Amino acid sequence: MEINKIVGYVLLLVGILLIIFPLWQTYNIFTGKALPAQVFTKPDSLAIDEKASPLDIQKQMQNAFINILPIDLINNTLNLVSWLLLMMILIYGGGKLANIGVNLVKN
């Protein structure tokens, strides 16, 4: 019975750390103290082509799209979303581990 309580407390501690660490990192990212992981990067081929021919519809559409939504905005948004998804998974897993630890301590 004693080993269950020890394992329960360890799981509870690990679960709480898996909840606190992602929250702290996310707080640092949203306050500007840190940057999220750069999963998405700007491709070099997506620059505004000043010499695009008026007949080159694909280049004209690409230039218009880049002017409306800058690539940096898209990359930053995708990086933040991927970071938040990863942190939600870690927090969920930490909650489950803490729950298992609490159940082991109770018994």
Backbone hydrogen bonds in HBPLUS format (Angstrom, degrees):
<---DONOR---> <-ACCEPTOR-->    atom                        ^
c    i                          cat <-CA-CA->   ^        H-A-AA   ^      H-
h    n   atom  resd res      DA  || num        DHA   H-A  angle D-A-AA Bond
n    s   type  num  typ     dist DA aas  dist angle  dist       angle   num
A0006-ILE N   A0002-GLU O   3.14 MM   4  6.49 156.0  2.20 148.4 154.9     1
A0007-VAL N   A0003-ILE O   2.94 MM   4  6.10 170.1  1.95 152.8 155.4     2
A0008-GLY N   A0004-ASN O   2.80 MM   4  5.86 149.1  1.90 139.3 149.2     3
A0009-TYR N   A0005-LYS O   2.89 MM   4  6.11 157.5  1.94 147.3 151.8     4
A0010-VAL N   A0006-ILE O   3.00 MM   4  6.24 155.8  2.06 148.0 155.1     5
A0011-LEU N   A0007-VAL O   2.87 MM   4  6.08 164.5  1.90 152.3 156.2     6
A0012-LEU N   A0008-GLY O   2.88 MM   4  6.03 152.6  1.96 144.4 152.8     7
A0013-LEU N   A0009-TYR O   2.92 MM   4  6.09 158.3  1.97 145.2 150.5     8
A0014-VAL N   A0010-VAL O   2.90 MM   4  6.14 165.2  1.92 154.1 158.1     9
A0015-GLY N   A0011-LEU O   2.84 MM   4  5.92 157.9  1.89 145.1 151.8    10
A0016-ILE N   A0012-LEU O   2.95 MM   4  6.15 157.1  2.00 146.9 152.8    11
A0017-LEU N   A0013-LEU O   2.94 MM   4  6.18 157.0  2.00 148.3 154.9    12
A0018-LEU N   A0014-VAL O   2.88 MM   4  6.11 148.8  1.97 145.7 154.6    13
A0019-ILE N   A0016-ILE O   3.12 MM   3  5.08 144.1  2.26  95.4 106.2    14
A0020-ILE N   A0016-ILE O   2.89 MM   4  6.14 163.3  1.92 154.4 158.6    15
A0021-PHE N   A0017-LEU O   2.97 MM   4  5.81 168.7  1.98 148.2 151.8    16
A0024-TRP N   A0020-ILE O   2.89 MM   4  6.10 157.6  1.94 157.5 163.9    17
A0025-GLN N   A0021-PHE O   2.98 MM   4  6.19 165.2  2.00 156.8 160.5    18
A0026-THR N   A0022-PRO O   2.90 MM   4  5.98 160.2  1.94 147.6 153.3    19
A0027-TYR N   A0023-LEU O   2.93 MM   4  6.08 153.3  2.00 143.7 151.2    20
A0028-ASN N   A0024-TRP O   2.99 MM   4  6.28 156.5  2.05 147.8 153.8    21
A0029-ILE N   A0025-GLN O   2.99 MM   4  6.28 146.7  2.10 144.1 153.3    22
A0030-PHE N   A0026-THR O   2.98 MM   4  6.21 164.6  2.01 153.8 156.9    23
A0031-THR N   A0027-TYR O   2.98 MM   4  6.11 131.7  2.22 143.0 155.4    24
A0033-LYS N   A0028-ASN O   2.86 MM   5  5.04 133.9  2.07 158.4 162.0    25
A0034-ALA N   A0028-ASN O   3.24 MM   6  5.56 138.2  2.43 123.4 118.9    26
A0032-GLY N   A0029-ILE O   3.19 MM   3  5.18 155.5  2.25 100.2 107.6    27
A0039-VAL N   A0037-ALA O   3.05 MM   2  5.82 124.0  2.38 108.3  92.6    28
A0046-LEU N   A0043-PRO O   3.42 MM   3  5.90 168.4  2.44 111.5 114.9    29
A0052-ALA N   A0049-ASP O   3.38 MM   3  5.55 156.6  2.44 112.0 111.2    30
A0056-ASP N   A0053-SER O   2.99 MM   3  5.21 153.9  2.06 108.4 116.5    31
A0057-ILE N   A0055-LEU O   3.09 MM   2  5.75 118.2  2.49 110.0  93.6    32
A0060-GLN N   A0056-ASP O   3.07 MM   4  6.34 159.1  2.12 152.0 158.5    33
A0061-MET N   A0057-ILE O   2.90 MM   4  6.10 158.6  1.95 153.5 158.3    34
A0062-GLN N   A0058-GLN O   2.96 MM   4  6.14 155.6  2.02 145.8 153.0    35
A0063-ASN N   A0059-LYS O   2.89 MM   4  6.09 159.0  1.94 149.6 154.8    36
A0064-ALA N   A0060-GLN O   3.00 MM   4  6.21 155.4  2.06 142.9 149.8    37
A0065-PHE N   A0061-MET O   2.89 MM   4  6.07 158.2  1.94 148.4 154.4    38
A0066-ILE N   A0062-GLN O   2.98 MM   4  6.16 158.8  2.02 148.8 154.1    39
A0067-ASN N   A0063-ASN O   3.02 MM   4  6.21 148.0  2.13 142.7 151.2    40
A0068-ILE N   A0064-ALA O   3.05 MM   4  6.28 146.5  2.16 144.8 153.4    41
A0069-LEU N   A0065-PHE O   2.89 MM   4  6.01 174.5  1.90 160.1 160.4    42
A0073-LEU N   A0070-PRO O   3.12 MM   3  5.41 124.0  2.45 102.7 115.8    43
A0074-ILE N   A0070-PRO O   3.27 MM   4  6.69 157.6  2.32 150.2 156.0    44
A0075-ASN N   A0071-ILE O   2.87 MM   4  6.11 167.8  1.88 157.9 161.2    45
A0076-ASN N   A0072-ASP O   2.87 MM   4  5.96 166.5  1.89 149.2 153.3    46
A0077-THR N   A0073-LEU O   3.01 MM   4  6.09 159.1  2.06 144.1 150.1    47
A0078-LEU N   A0074-ILE O   2.93 MM   4  6.13 164.9  1.96 153.1 157.3    48
A0079-ASN N   A0075-ASN O   2.87 MM   4  6.03 156.5  1.92 150.8 157.7    49
A0080-LEU N   A0076-ASN O   2.95 MM   4  6.13 156.1  2.01 146.4 152.6    50
A0081-VAL N   A0077-THR O   2.94 MM   4  6.15 160.0  1.98 150.8 156.5    51
A0082-SER N   A0078-LEU O   2.93 MM   4  6.08 160.7  1.97 146.6 151.9    52
A0083-TRP N   A0079-ASN O   2.97 MM   4  6.09 153.5  2.05 141.6 149.2    53
A0084-LEU N   A0080-LEU O   2.87 MM   4  6.09 161.9  1.90 149.8 154.6    54
A0085-LEU N   A0081-VAL O   2.95 MM   4  6.17 155.8  2.01 148.2 154.6    55
A0086-LEU N   A0082-SER O   3.08 MM   4  6.27 161.3  2.12 146.1 150.7    56
A0087-MET N   A0083-TRP O   2.93 MM   4  6.17 161.0  1.96 153.0 158.6    57
A0088-MET N   A0084-LEU O   2.86 MM   4  6.02 150.9  1.95 145.3 153.2    58
A0089-ILE N   A0085-LEU O   3.06 MM   4  6.30 153.7  2.13 146.0 152.6    59
A0090-LEU N   A0086-LEU O   3.02 MM   4  6.34 158.8  2.07 148.8 154.5    60
A0091-ILE N   A0087-MET O   2.87 MM   4  6.05 160.6  1.91 149.6 155.0    61
A0092-TYR N   A0088-MET O   2.90 MM   4  6.00 159.4  1.94 145.4 151.4    62
A0093-GLY N   A0089-ILE O   2.92 MM   4  6.11 163.1  1.95 149.4 154.2    63
A0094-GLY N   A0090-LEU O   2.84 MM   4  6.02 153.8  1.91 145.8 153.5    64
A0095-GLY N   A0091-ILE O   2.92 MM   4  6.14 152.1  1.99 146.0 153.2    65
A0096-LYS N   A0092-TYR O   3.02 MM   4  6.34 152.4  2.09 146.8 154.3    66
A0097-LEU N   A0093-GLY O   2.92 MM   4  6.19 160.5  1.96 151.0 156.1    67
A0098-ALA N   A0094-GLY O   2.90 MM   4  6.06 161.2  1.94 148.1 153.5    68
A0099-ASN N   A0095-GLY O   2.95 MM   4  6.08 149.8  2.04 140.6 149.1    69
A0100-ILE N   A0096-LYS O   2.95 MM   4  6.25 156.9  2.01 149.3 155.0    70
A0101-GLY N   A0097-LEU O   2.90 MM   4  6.15 159.3  1.94 149.3 155.4    71
A0102-VAL N   A0098-ALA O   2.90 MM   4  6.14 155.4  1.96 148.5 154.4    72
A0103-ASN N   A0099-ASN O   2.98 MM   4  6.24 159.3  2.02 148.5 154.1    73
A0104-LEU N   A0100-ILE O   2.95 MM   4  6.24 151.4  2.03 149.1 156.9    74
A0105-VAL N   A0101-GLY O   3.01 MM   4  6.22 151.1  2.09 146.5 154.4    75
A0106-LYS N   A0102-VAL O   2.98 MM   4  6.18 152.9  2.06 148.8 155.9    76
A0107-ASN N   A0103-ASN O   3.33 MM   4  6.49 152.9  2.41 142.1 147.5    77
